[in-house]
Amino acid sequence: SVLSGGGSVPVKQASAPTWINMVNEFQKRALSTRLGIPMIYGIDALHGHNNVYNATIFPHNVGLGATR
């Protein structure tokens, strides 16, 4: 398994297609091994994927409740 977090990005200002290509390449390499075990990929993105350039970021629920 692989977990992206803590500001790790494939390249500076990585777009969604860049992330998709990176994960697909990881998966292709994992499946090409002798056992062919698929990879589990995770992203630390509870409120929105802020590592994707121009992504929408959602506030924490307590922040949403405080706006009322």
Beta strands, then each sheet from edge to edge (+ up, - down):
strand 1: 2-4
strand 2: 41-43
sheet 1: 1+ 2+
end
